[in-house]
């Protein structure tokens, strides 16, 4: 049996290493049970609908029922995982997500492939083949994952970082331009700010050269979102510029006024 670990690491060409926590067979099976119950309920509803067709033709109703169950079984996973970026209802409950094994964007054909092969993984019953494959595979992949080059990861609940410790200690020159602060908050999406925050929080995990390059690219990207005057950014490193941006985004001016009043 290959050496198993619950951590999957992806190294980018720039030398940046990202770690992902792999989902184990137990959590994956639990998520599958939830989805199976949902599919069963939908199948019962579908059976009732097709039962009405048996009045016209019993053979036609039986054929449509079989086809409908197949479409529902595959379509449920495909629809949910494509709409919710690799998640079904069961995966959401257990904080699991399907991702590309190489860290690329999850493609529609990968989702279709892994869901089509569920029938093979589920043989002879209760995902026996898929479960055994997960146990023998170092990335905990079932046959559908191997064919689609996907893995299932688990994302734990992330605690709120200590922003006071992370951002304190430096004068923030961006605070001199409140109208540009407001523009920055309007233009930076809720999904973009955490990327910058994670890059700062995980600075020690990056190689020195890769860290400098990463911060340079992030700084260039966010400078284009809201351009501050040269006097506000000259003489500070890309890392400090990012810290100043995080200070603006995560600690609004009202909070800064309260801090100043208390310290006075």
N, C-alpha and C positions, 0 to 999 in steps of 0.2 A: 504493500500500500504506500503511495507517495506520502512524503512528509506533509502534514497538514498544518495550516495556519489560518487564523480567522482574519488576517490582514492581507489585502491585495494592494500592491504598490504599482503605480504607473509613473514611469520616468519620461518626461518630455524631452525633445531634442535639445532644449535649452538647459537641461540638467536639473529641472525642478521635479521633485518627487511628491506625488500625491498618494495618500494612503486612504483606502476605503475598507470599511468593516464588512466582511462577508456575512451573509445570513446563513445560519446553519439549517440542517434538515428539519429540526424540530419546529423552528419559527416558520419555515416555508410551508411545512405540512399544516400548521395551525392556520396560516393565511389561506391555504388551499381549501381547508374545511369550511371556512366562512364563505368563500366564493362558491364552493360546491352546494352549500345550502341555498344560496341566492339563485344559482342556476336551477336547482331542483324546484324551487318555488315558481320560477318563470316557466319551467317545463310543465308544471301542473296546470298553470294558466293556459299554456299553449295547447295542452292535451284537451282541456275543456273546449277550447275554441274549435279544434279539429274534430272533436267528437260530434259537433253539430253537422260537420260535413259528411259524417258517416250515414246520415239520413239520405244523402244523395248517392254516395258510393263509398262502401266500406273500404275497398282496396285503395281508392284515391286518398281517403282520409288517413289510412295507415302509411302510405308512401309519403304523404305530406308531413305526417307526424315525425317519421324517421328523419326526413330531410330537415325539418324544422329544429329537431333536437341537435343535429350536427351543426347547423348554422349557429344556433344559440350557444352551444358549447365553445365553438371556436370564436364566434363573433363577440361574445362577452369579453373574453380576454383581450382580443385585438382592439376593440373599441375603447375599453377602459385604459389599457396601457398606452395607447396612442394619444388619447384625450388627456390623460393625467400624467404624461411623461414617465411611463414605466410602472404605473401603479394600478391595482384593482382595489376594490373596496376592502378585501381581506388584507392586501399588502398595506393599505393605508392604516388599518387598525393596528397592525404589528410593526409599522414604521419600516417597511421594506420597499425597495425600488429596483426595477430592472434597468441596467445600464450596459453600455457597450464595454466589452472586456478590455479594450485598448484605450478607453477614455474618450472615444469619439462620440459624436452626437448619435443617439439611438435612432435607427432608420426604420421606416415602416415595414420593409421586407424582413427585417430581423424579428419584429414583433409577430408578423404572420408566420414565419418559419417556426419560432419556438412554440406558438400556440397550436399549429397543425400537428406537431410532434407530441403533444400532450397525450394523444391516444396511445402512442407507443410507450411513453413513460408510465402511463397508468396501468399497463398490463402487469400481471394478470388481474390485479385489484389493488386499490388503495395506494397507487403510485409505487408499486414494488420495484419495478425496473428503474424508475426515476430516483427513488430513494437510495437504492444500492449504488447507482452511478454517482450520486452526490457524495456518498460516504467514501467512495474510492477515488474521487477526483479532488485534487488539492485546492481547486477553486470552488468546490461544492456546486458543480454544474451538473444538471441532468442532461439527457440526450438532446433535448430541444435547445438548451443553452449552448452546448458544444456545437451544434449545427449552425446556430445563429450568431455565435461568438458573443454571447451575453453572459453576464453574471448578475446575481441578486445581492444587493447590499443592504445593510441595516444602518439606519442613521439614528443615533441616540439623541435624547433631548439635550440640547446645548444650553448650558447656563449662561446668563448674561455676563459678559466680560466686565472687569473692573475698569471702567473708562477713566476714572480719576488717576489710576496708576498708569494706565496705558498712554494717556494723552497729556498728563500734567508735566510741568517743569519747563516749558518753552513758551516764549512770547508768540502769540498767533497774530501775524501781520494781516491776515485776511479779515480779522474782526474790525478793521478800520473802514470797511466798505459794507455796511449793512444791506444796501440794495443788491449788491452782488451776492451776498450770503443768501438772500431770499431767492434770487434767480438760480443759484446752485441747488437749493433744496427742491425747486420746482422741476429742474431738468434732470436730476439724478434719480433714477427709478429705485423702488424698494429692492429690486434684485441686484442692482449694481453696487450699492453701498456695502453690503455684506462681503462682496468679493474683495474690496479694498480692505475691509476690517480683518478678514482672514489672512490676507497677505502680510499685514503688520503683525498680527498675533502669532503667526507661524514663521517669523523671520529667521529664527535659529534653525529651522528645518531645511533651509535652502542653502546651497553652495553660495559662497560670497559673490562670485561673478554672476551666477544666475539671479541672485537677489537684486543686484544692481540693475541688471537688464530688466527684470520684472518690474521693479519700481519705476524705472525710466518709462517703460511702455504704459504703465498705469497712469503716471503723472501726465504724459502726453494726451492720453485719452480724456482724463478729467479736466485738463486745461481747456480742451475744446468744448466742454459742457458749459463752462462759465469762465470767461477769461478775466482775470484780475490784472490790474496795472502792474507794470514791470517792477515798480518799487516795492510791491507787496510780495514778490516772489524771488527777486534777485538775491543771491547770496545764501539761499537755503538749499539743502539737498532735496532730491526727489523724495526720499523717505520722509523728511520733515514736512515737505509740502503735502504729502498724503496724510500725515498725522494732523496737520492743520485743517485739511478738508474734513477728516473724521470728526474733529472737534466741532466744526461748524454744523455738520449733518446730525451728529448724535447728541450734542449739547447746545440746544437753542439759546439764543441771546438772552431770553428771559431768565433761564437758569443761571447764566453767567452773572447777570445783575444781582440775583439773590446771593450768589457766592461772594460777590464783591461787598455787598451790604453787610453780610455776616462777618466777613474778615475785618471790615472797618470797625 
